[in-house]
């Protein structure tokens, strides 16, 4: 949409640009003098896309700095492991070179109890004697994505260069290192790599069995149902989500098996976190507060029942931008506002999270303040409202705003 007609604050002619840096309206001639090397079209696009207020921008900057800090800390920790691990596929050699602290972490991840009572050598021997049984159990809880990533090490003779591992697989690396399936090393050329011990490669051969692959395929469906529920409900008690998932399964599973799948998948998932008796969406900062809000607001209401297909759709990583309401939003927004699809996708994900914390009126009021033109305010608010009222709300036990208004 065209900017509202203003007067150039330099020469008095009709202005067509508002310079955010100088806080001045300018005509095209004055603007060109001010920015000789900047293309006019690029400036228009840049200013049209700048719809966020200063507070939101500061929050995004703070989040970026925090993520960079965490990433830097993790990189330093992993860097040290690359330097201190021998280039070997012999499990005994790999474990012998580790500190007791690292040995203890692998032992705990594999389910060995009371690791505090073992000295380093004893702990290594316990790991060697129980490794095959315990790590094979972990493998049988994997979903297809994690298993596919694991098999790539095996198919490449137990070696993979870090730079060749895609971002979609990066989420599994920490988990595989944690349970001792792979080990970070440097080769003679200084390349950072991950090695899979020979004994682990032999175990993966066993998983080529049809029944095991079928089990992993079933795990995938179970984990996707978990993802969908956490996306829809935000927070559940572990026993609740396990009981809910049983309703969608044809085969009967032991309760503990379903709990184990949930707990193990949470370690390589960026969708949900488990703390004690609760499983909750990774976007939630204070799950105790949310739990209290849900009970206060919906204590006597059941959780909204979703169909299997709805939950599997919700489980997809880009659900916020790929559902039918999001597609309507994109069509409408691109018609009236200058934004890239990538920016719209980020905005939709932001709306999904913020609607869990603020009321519809608060959100629409903030949106109005972000849109400068009066003519565009109502259009933008209407488009956003049609999307937001169809999102599942955590404090409503999965019901969207539209459903509550109908009832």
N, C-alpha and C positions, 0 to 999 in steps of 0.2 A: 504494500500500500504506500502511496506517496506521503512524504512528510507534510505536515501542516505548514502553510505559508508564513514565513517570518521575515524580518528585516535584517540584512547583513549589518553586524555590529561594527564593521570596519569602514564601509563606504555608503551604507544606506539603501543599497539596491535590494531586490528580492533575494532572500537567502534560500539555499537548497541543502546546505549541510550544517549539522551541529557537531562541532569539534569537542569531543569528550575531554581531551587533554587540556585545551584552552578554555573550555566551558563557554564557547562563543558560537553564535549563528553566523554563517558566512555564505556569500555568493560564490559561484564557481570560479570567478576571476581571482577573488581574494584568497580563496582556498588554494588555487593553483600556485599563487605566489608563496603561500605559507609552506606548501609541501610540493616542492618541485619534482622530487624523485618518487613520489607515491602516486600510483594510478588511481584515478577517481573511482572507477568501478570497484576496486579493492576496498577503498575507504567506505563506500556506501554499504558494501556487503558486511564489512567488519562492524560498522556502527549499527546496522540493522540487526545483527546477531547478538549485540550486547544487551540482553534483556534482563540480566541478573542484577540484583541490588548489591550494594557493597558488603552487606552482612553475609549473604550467601557466598559471595566470592571469597571472603576471608575464611569462611568455614572450609571451602574446597581447598584453599591454599594450605590451611592447617592440616587437613586430612592428607594432602599430598606429602607434606613435610614429615608427618608421622609415618606414612607408608615407606618413604625413602629411608627414614631412620631405622625402621624395623628391617627393611631389606638389606641395609648396610650392615646391621648387626648379624643377620643370618649369613650374609656373604662372608664375613670375617670368620664366623664359626665353621662354615663349610670349607673355606679356604685352608684353615688349619688342618682339617681332616684330610684334604687332598695331599698335603705335604707330608703327613705322618704315617700314611698307609703304604705298605710295600706293594709293588706291582706283582701280585700273585693270585692264582685262583685256588690255592690251597687254603681251606678254611682255618686250619690250625695255625698257619703262618699269619693270616690276616688277624685272627683273634689274639695271637701272642704279641703282636705289635701295638695293641690297644692299651689305653689306660684302664684302670679298674672301673672308673666312672663310665666310660663308654661301654665296657662289657656289661655293667650293671643295667644300663639303659636298654641294651638289646635283650638281656635276660628278662627284664620286666615287661618289655613289649611282647615277648613270646609267651608270657604267662608264668614264668618261674617265680615262685614266692620266696619270701625271706632272703632276698639277695644280700642283705646287710650282714648276714652271718658268715659269708664266704670271703676268704682272701682271694687275691687276684688269680692265682694259679688254680685254686679249687673252683672258682667261678667259671674259669675257662673250660675246665674238664666237665663241669655240669652242662655247660652250653654244648660242647662237642657231643656228649652222650645223648642229649635230648633234642638236638637241633632238627634232625630230619622229621621226627614225629610232629614237633610243635610248629615248624614253619609250613609243613604240608597242611596242617589244620587251618592256618591263616590263609593259605592260597585258596582253600575251598570256600571261603567267605567272600571272595572277590566278585566284583561284577565284570561284565565283558570288557569294559573300557580298561580297567586296571589289569585284567588278565592279558589282554592284547598287548598292552605296554610291556608287561613282564616277559611275554614270549619273545619280544624283539631282542632282548638281551641273549636269550637262549639261541635264537636263530642266527645271531651274529657272534657265535662262539663265546658268549659271555662278556662281550666288550661293546661299549657304546661311548662315543665321544660326546661330552656335554653340549657342545655347540650344535650338534646334529639332532638333539632332542627337542621336539617342538613344544610350544607353550601348552598345547592341549595335554601333553604328557607330564609337564613339569610338576603338576599337582601330586603325582604319584611318587616322585623321587624321594621326598622326605620320608614317606611311609615305608618304602622298600629299604631305605637305609636304616630306618628305625628298627625294623624287624630282622635286619642282617641278611636280606636277600641280595643286596648289591652293596659295593663298597667304593667310596670315592678315592681315586688314585691319580697320580700323574705318570704319563709314560716317559720314555727317554727323551722325547722331543719337547717335553713340557706341556703337552696337551692334557687338559683335565678330562678324566674318563670315569666311567663306572664299570667295575668288574663284578661279574657274578661267579661265585665259587663253583667249581666243577660238581660238587655234591648237589648244589642247588639246581644246576642244569639237568642233572639226572632225575631229580624229583619232578621237574616240569614235564619230562617225557611221560611220566605216569599220568599227568593231567590231560594228555591227549585222548584218554579213554572217553568213549561216547557218553557214559553215564556221568562222568565228572563234568564234561562240557555242558551237558544238559542241566546239571545242578547249578553251574555258573550262570547259565542263561536264565534260570528261575530266580537266582539271586538278583539279577539285573532288574527283573520286574519288581521284586520286593523292594529293592533300594529306590527305584523310581517312584513307587507308591509312597515310600517314606518321604522322598523329596517333595512330592506333590502335596502331601499333608502338611509338611512344615511350611511350605509356601502358602498354603491356604489358611492354616490355623496359627502359625507363628510359634506357638509353644504348646507342648503336651507333656504329660508325664510319660516316662518310658513304657510303663505297663499299658497305658492308654493307646499309644501309637501302635504297639504290638497287637493289641486286641483289635484295633481298627483294621489293621492290614490283613488279619485272618479272614475278614469278611470278603476279601477279593481273591482269595487263593483257592484253587480247586483241590490241590493236595493238602494233606494235613502236615503241619510242622510242629515240632516241640517248641514250647515257649522260649526256652533258653537259646535255641538255635536262631530264632528270629531276633532275640536280644543281641546275640553275638554279631549277626550281620549288621544290625544297626550301629553297634559300638565300633566295629572295625571300619565300616564305610565312613563313619564320621571323621576318621583319622586321615582320609584322603579325599574328603569332600569339602568344598567351600560353601556348601548350602546350609549345613546345620552343625550344631555343636552340642555335646552332651556334658552336662554338669550335674553330678549326683543322680537324682531321680528324674531330671528334666532333659528333654531334647528341644532345642529351639533354633529359630532362624538366625543365621550368622549376622544379620543386620541389627539384631537386638542387643542393646547395651546393658539394660537392666532387666533380666528375665524374671526376677522376683517381683519387681514392680508390675510387670505385665501380667504375671500370674494373679496378683491381687486385683488388678483392674478387671480381668476376665471374670473372676469369681464375684466381684462386686456388681458388675454390670449384667452378667448372664448366668448367675448362679443356678437358676431354676430352668435354664434352657439347655436342650441337647445341642451337640455340635451339628452344624449343617452337614447333611449327607451328600457327598459328591459321588458321581458315577466313576467307574474305573477309568473310562476314557478321559473324563475331566481331570482326574488326578494325574494321569500319565501326561496329559497336555501341560498341566501346571508344573510338572517336574522338569520340563525342558529349560535349559539355561537361559534362553532368551524369550521366555514366555511373555514377559511384560511388553515386548515389542512385536511379538508375532501373533498374538491373539486377535480375534475379529474386531474387538473394540479398539485395539491399538492401530489396526490398519485403517479404520474409519478416522481415527484421530490424525494419522499421518496425511491422509488425503485432504482433510479439512484444513490442517495447519499449513501445509505446503501451498495451499491455494491462496492464503491470506498473508502469510509471514515468510520472511526470507531466512530460512534455516537449512542446514544440511541434514540429510537423513541421520547421520551419525549423532548430530547434536540433539535431534528429536528423540532418538533412541535413549540417549543419556537422560533426557528430560523425563521420558516415560518411566525409566527405572527410578529416578528421583521421586516421581509422583507416587509410585507404588510404596516406597518406604515412608514418605512424609504423610501419606493418608492414614498410616497406622498410628501416627502420633498427634495429628491435628484434625479438627472437625472440618467438614466440607466448607462451611462458611469462612473459616480461618484461611483455608487454602485459596479459595476463590478471591478473598479480599487481598491476599498477598499477590496473587497473579495480577489482579487489576492494577496494583501499585507498580508492578514491573512493566506493564504495557503503557507506553507513553501517549499514544493517540487515543482520544476519547472514542472515536469511531471503531477502533479495533478492540477496545476493552471488552465489550459485550460479546463480540464474535469469539475472541480468544477464550473468555470465561465459559461460553456455551460449549465450545469444542472440548475443553478440559473437563467440564462437569460430566459430559456424556461418557467420558472414559473412566473418571474416578468413581462414579456411582456403581460401576460394575466390577470393581476390584474386591476380592475377599478381604474382610477386615478382621484382624486377629482378636480384637476385643469383642467382636460380635460372633466369635466362634465360627468364623468362616463365612458368615453372611455378608453380602454386599449392602451398601447403603440403600440401593433401590429395593432390595428384598424387604428390608426393615420398614421402609415407607409404605410399601404395598400392604403389609400386615398391620 
